[in-house]
Amino acid sequence: MSDQTEGNQVEHRSETTPSFAIIGAGMSGILAGIKLAEAGYGFTIFEKADKVGGTWRENTYPGIACDVPSHIYSYSFALNPDWSQFCSPGQEIQQYFEDVADSYGLHPHIRFGDAVESTVWEGGRWTLTTEAGFQQQFDWVIAATGVLHHPKFPDIAGLDNFNGPSFHSAQWDHGVELDGKAIAVIGTGSTGVQITGALANRVKKLSLFQRTAQWVVPSEATPYTDEQREQFRTDADLLSELHQSLSQAFNEGFSTGIIDASSGLAEGIEAQCREALETLIADPELREKITPTYKAACKRLVISENWYEAVQAPTVDVVVEPIEAIEPTGVRTVDGHVHEVDVLVLATGFHVDAFMRPMQVVGQDGLTLDEQWADWPSAYMAVCVPHFPNFFMLNGPNSPVGNFSLIQTAELQFQFVMSVVAAVEDGRLPVAVPTTEAARRFEEERIAAAKNTVWATGCRSWYLDKNGIPFAWPFSFERFRDEMTTPRFVDFEGFSETKQRDVVSG
């Protein structure tokens, strides 16, 4: 990584400086810790596991990789010249986060292996309690728990009856021998596609159970050469320019374009995928099986360099008949056929509505977050919630999880957090809590916009809430950046216009 922090002066604050609790030491938690340390704030990071990394620590299945270009799936202040390829494998990303946490000295601030049990707003502060019984009060809480960390198990009869090894893709058992075995993979999202690509040539047989066909964008595993990486190491401007150009192309081009169902970008992507299907899949029966019946980008696009090759391997069988039950020796489909396998892999996703739950969060007047989210999780500007003062989420409800780089999202959200913290410190706000009216207004606007996105064009996906409304950020990246860099303080309880004028004039 390039060291862009040399020479930065950390402000030394007094012992009365507000303190922060950060929940989670994944990508967002690491970011929050680094930025709070640079600003001179006291903080503690609470991590349920034994090391940093979040989803990249938890998910270690064969073939795991990021579908966002590596040079923008990096902190802007810790660019990495040594990425091995355009989109890097999971192990490399996990190492990057471990290296960043080490280089910025975060470990003394982290309580590993101690999950947060509850945090309660009382007496103008948050009382945080962990499962181990540790308790401390904090002025601010930042939930950096992420979205994809509570595995979702399918509701299939007999799931516990299988005699062989069975596990979720996020709980991969590396002690199980796969070579030469018969494997069942249930699920064809990004994870199922990556696992299939990695195992197709290793196993005796791979039965891939597909509920919904996926639009898969063919790509190439483009490595960076030694010469390129050396250039990145020795020319910080080149590395920064690459980060900026990729960011602009990704956020203001592709990512913003696909949210608009009428933009034409999704049609172009679909045409590209159809051409690949026609060109690369020789068997018309297989081609029909894996051709979706919905608009491209309605579900998250799957990027793969070996999907079309893998599904045509003689070892791979794409099964489209619905599963009826799990038998001791395999998977029985509704046609009565039992697909006998040695290992059962569940690539069935996550509970995306959980966020920090089952942790109990209690806000003003004893209101719990579960009560606030009785219908579905939502947040004002995707960051904070009415009735929960001085409480923020990074990559929380309504964040741009579907089309932007999550690191860039978290960096912008943290900028919003620090602006609001400053407004409390200088007296413009008594506490940081959005009004119910502002949250309602934003939610109504968000829902109206979400109905016009490509995610609402008729498919089932994890982007949809229980009412079928996409819950991801439905606006442009430009709007997201503007909202994060210039918070609307009038949307917070007790905002003082006089204090605001004083701050601006000062």
N, C-alpha and C positions, 0 to 999 in steps of 0.2 A: 504494500500500500504506500501511496505517497503521503508524506507527513506535511499536511497543510496547516498544522496548529502551532508550529514553531514561532515563537515571538508573540503569541497571543497572551494578553494580560488577563488573568483571572481576578475578578473583583473579590476582595475579602470582606465578607459581610459580618455583622455582629452576631452574637449568640441569639439575639431576638429575631433574626432573619427567619421568615416562614420556612417550614419544613415540608418536604414532599414524600409521599409514599408512591412508589411505582410498582404496579402489580404485573409481573411478567418480565422475563429477561430475554425475550425474543428480539426481533428486529426493532420494534417500536420502543421497547423498554431500554435497550442499549442506547438508542438515539436519545431518549429522554434523559437518561443518566449523564451522558456526555454533555449535553447542552445545559443541564442544570449545574453540573460541575463547572463548566466554563463561566456561568453567570454567578458562581459563588454561593449557590443555594445548598442547604443540607438536604440529603435525600437517602432513602433506603429502597433497594429493589428487592421485592419478594418473589422468589422463583420456586415453583413446586418441584422442579426436577433438580438434577445434580450438576447441570451445566447450562450455559446460555444456548441460544439458537432457535428456540420456539419450534415452529413447524419443520424447520430443517434438521432439528435435533430429533424430533419425533418420527419423521418419515424417512426411512432408510431402505425402502423397497428397491429391488433391481430396476434400473432404468430411470430413477428419479432425476428430474432436471427442471430448470426454470424455463418458462415460455416467454419471459421478458429478457431482452438483450442485457447481458451481464454488466455492460458499462453504464446502464441506467438502473440496474438493480444493485446499486452501490450508493453509499452515503456520499452526498456532494462534497463533504469535507474529508472523506477518506477514500478517494478514488483508488482503484486497484489496477496497477499496470500489468498484473500477472494472470489475468483471466486466461484460461486455456482455450476458450472458444467463444463464439458469438453468444450462445445461450449455454450456460455452464451447468454441469451436473451438481446434484444436491450436496454431495460430500464436499465439493469445493466451496459451495456457498456457506455451508456450516463452518468450514474452516475460516472463511473470511470473517464471519461474525465472532468466532472465538478470538481471532487475531485482533480485531478492532477492540473488543472488550479488554483484551490484555494490554494493548498499546495505550489505551486511555485510562488504564488503572481502575477499572470498574469493580473488580472482584472484592475488594474490601467493603464495598457498599452493598453487596448482594447477600441475602440470606437464602442459601440454597436448601432444597429439600424441606421447605416449610410453606405449605400452601396457605393462602389467606382464607380464613373461615368466614369472617364478617368485617364490615366496616360501618360504623354508626355515627351519624352526625349528631353531636350533643355538645351543648355549651359553646357553640361556634367553632368546633374542631371535629375532626374525624378520629374516632377511637377504632383502631385496627387490631384485630385479634387473629392469630394464626392457629392452625390445627394443633401445633405443638404447645399452645398456651401462651406464646409470646404476645404481649399487648403494648401498644404505644399510641400516643396521640400525634396527629399530623394536621397541618393547616390545609394541605391540598392532597388530593388523591388523583393519580393518573392511571387509568386502567389500560394497560398495554397487553391485553390477553390474546388479541388476535381473533380470527374467525374460525380457522380450520384446526381445531385442537380437541374437539369432543367427537370421537369416532361414532358414526351412525351405523348401526347394525340392521340388516334387512329383516323384515317381518316375514320370515319363511318358516313354514311348519317343519319341525324335526331338525332345526339347526343344531341342536345339542346332541343329536343322535349319531353324527358322523364319527367314525372310528379312528380316522387318521388325524394328522395335524390340521388345525383350522385356526385362522387368525385374520384380523383386519389388516389392510395394507399399511395403516399407520402404527401397527404393533407387530411389525415383521419379525418373525422368529428365524434368525440367521443360523440357528442350530439345526434346522430342518434341511435335509439333503434334497435338492431339486433336480439335479442332473439325472436324466434317464427316467424320471418319474412322470406319472400322469397328473396334471394339474388342472384344477377348475378355477377360473377367475370369473367372479360375478361382478359385472360392472364394466362399462366401456366409456367412462369419462377419461379425462387426461391421465389419471392414475392407471386405469385398466389398459389404456393404449400404450403407456410407457412400459408397464410390466410385460405386456404381450411382445413388444419389440425386443425387450431384453431377454426373454426366456424362449422365444420361438425356436431357436436353434440349439437350445440346451436340453430341452425336455423330450420325453418320449411322445407325450401328447399334451396339448393345451386346449381345453374346452373353454371357449370364451362365451359367457352367457350375456347376451345383449338384450336389454329392454328397449333402448332407444338408440338408433344409429346416430353417429356423430359426424359433423362436418369437420374433416381433418385437412388442415393446410399442409401440403408437403413442403418440407424444408431440407436444408443440408446442414450437417454437423460441421460448421465452418470453423476450423481451428485458427488461432492466431499463431503466426510463425515466431520463432525465436527473435528474428530481426524486428518484428512489429512490437513485441513485448519490450525489447531493449529500447526502442524508440519511446515507448510510453514511459519507461523508467527514467529516461534522461531528458525528456521534454515535457515538463508539466503542462505547458500551454497546449501541446498536442492532445494530451489526455483530457484536459478540460474541454477543449473544443469538440472532441469526440463525444463526450458526455452531453454537451449542450446540443449538438446537432442531432444526436439520437433522441434526446428528450423532446426536441421540437417536432421531429418527424413522428414520434410515437404518440405524444400527447395532443398535439394540435392537428395532426393528420389522421392517422389510423384510429386512435382511441376515441377522439371526439366524433369522427365520422360514423363509426358503427352504432352510436347510440341513436342516430336519426334513421328511422325506418325508411324514410324517403330519400336518403342522401345518395343512393346508388352505389355506395362503397360495398355494402353487403352483397349486392348483386354481382359486383365484380369478383368478390371473394368466392361466391358460390360458383360462378363460371369457372374460376381457376380450379376449384375442387372437383367439379364435374369433368373438366377436361382431364384431370389426373386420374379420376376413376375410369373414364373411358380408355385412356391411354395405357394405364398401368395394371388394371384388373382385367385379366383375360377372360375369366369365367363369368358369363352373364348372370348366373344364379347367385354367385357370391357378390357380384356388383350390386345386384338388386337388394341383397340382404343389408349391405352396409351403406346404402344410399338413403339419406334422411328424407323425410317428407315435410320438413318445416324449413323456414327461411334461414339461410346461413347467418351466424352470429346471434341467433335467437338464444341458443345456449352458448356457453363460453366456447370459443373456437379452440380446437385441439391442434397444437403444432407438433408435427412429428417428422423425423427424417427416415423412419423405417416402418411406418404403419402398413403401407400398401404392400411392401415386401413381406412383412411378418404374417399378415392374414392369408397370404398365398402359400406359406410354408406348408409342406405336407404334414407337419405335426400339429397344425392349428385348425380347429373346427369352430366356426362361428355359429353359435346356437341361438336361434331367434324364438323358438318355442318357449312360452312362459314356464317358469319353474313352478312345480306343484309342491314339492317337498324335498327335504334332504334325507337321504337314506344312509345307513351305516357305511355303505361302500361307495356312495356317490350322490349324484343329483338327478332326481326324477322330474322330467318335464311333463306337461299336460297331455302329451301324446302317449304317455305310459313308458317311454324309454328311460332307462337308468343309465346315465353317463358315469361309468365307474372311474374313479380317480383316487390318487394316493394323498393329495394335499388340496385343501379348500382355502382359497384366498378371497376375502371379501373387500372388493374395491368399491365400496358403497358410500363413500363420502363422509360428511360431518354434519353435526347439528349446528347449522350456521346461525341459528337464533339464540344460541346459548351465551356467547361472548364470555363475560366473567362468571356467569352462573355455573355451578350451584352456590357460589359464594353469596352470602346475604349482604345486601347493601340497603341501609336504612337512612332515608333522608329526612327532610323537615316533617315535623308532626308525626313521626313514626311511619311515614309512607315507605313501603319497600319497593325496590326496583321491580320485583315480580308483579306487584300491584300496578305500578306505573306502566309496565309492559304487558298487561293482561291480554291485550289484543295481539300486539306484535311489537318487537323492539323498534324504537325510533328515537332520533336525537336531533336537536336543533343544530343545523349546519353540520350534522354528523359527528359532533364533538361533545355536546353537553345536554343535560336533561333538566326540565323544570322540577323544582322541589329538591334538587340534589346540589347544594351549593359547593363551590370549589372542587367539583368533581368533573374530570374530563376523560374522554376515551380517544385513543389513537386507533385508527382503522376500526371504528365502531359502527353502529347502525347507520345505513344510508351513505357510507363512504364509497368512494369510487373503486370498489373491489373488482369490478368487471372489466375495466378497460384502461386503467392507469397503472403505473408502477407503484406498488404499495410503499416503497421506500420514499418516493417523492411525495406521495400522499401524506405519509407520517411526518415528513419534514415540514410541509406546509401547515399541517394541523398543529404541530408543536409551535410554529410561529404564532398561530392564532392563540394558543394557550398562553404563551409568554406575553402577548399583548394584553390579554384579559387580566393576567396576574399583575401586570404593571398598572392597569387601571384600578385595581383594588389597592395596590400599594400607595398610589398617589391620591386616593380618595375619590376618584370618579365613580367607583362602585363600592358599596358597603361589603358585598360578597359577590362571587361570580355565579349567578344563577339566571338562566334565561326566563323570561316571563312565559306563562302558559299561553298567552295570546300570540306571542312571537313564534313559539314552537308550533302552535296550531296553524298559523298562517304559512309557515315554511312547509309543514307537512302537507297541507292542501295543495300548495304550489308544486311540491315534489311529486305527489301522486298524479296530478294532472299531467305533468311533463313525462312521468314514467310511462303513462299509457300510450305515448307516442314514440317510445323507443323500440328498437328492434327486439328487445327482450320480451315485449308484449305482443308478439306477432303470432302466437299460437303454439308454443312448445312448453313442455314441463322442464323446469330447471331449478337449481338451487338459488337462482336470483329472485325467485318469486316468493312472496309471503303467502300465508294461508288463504288470502283472498285473491291470489293470482296477480298481485301488483308487484312489479319489480321493485326491490328495496334498495338497489344500488343508486348512486348519484346519477341523476338523469340529465344533468346539464353539461355544458362544455368545460374543458379544462381551464379555459380562460376565466370562466365564472368561478370555478373552484378556487383558483389562485387568488382572484380578487377578494372573494369572501374571507379567505384565510389571512390575507395580508392586511385587510382593512375591516376589522370586526365592526359590526353594527352595535355599538354600546347601548344605543337607545332600546335595544331588544332585551336588555338585562334589567333586573329589578333594581330600583333605587338609583338609576343613573343620574349623575349631577351634571347638567349642562354648564353650570358656572365653573365647576372644576375642569370640565373639558376645555372651556375657553381659556382658562388659566394655563393648562398644559400646552395648548396650541400656541398661545402668545408667548409662553416661556421658552 
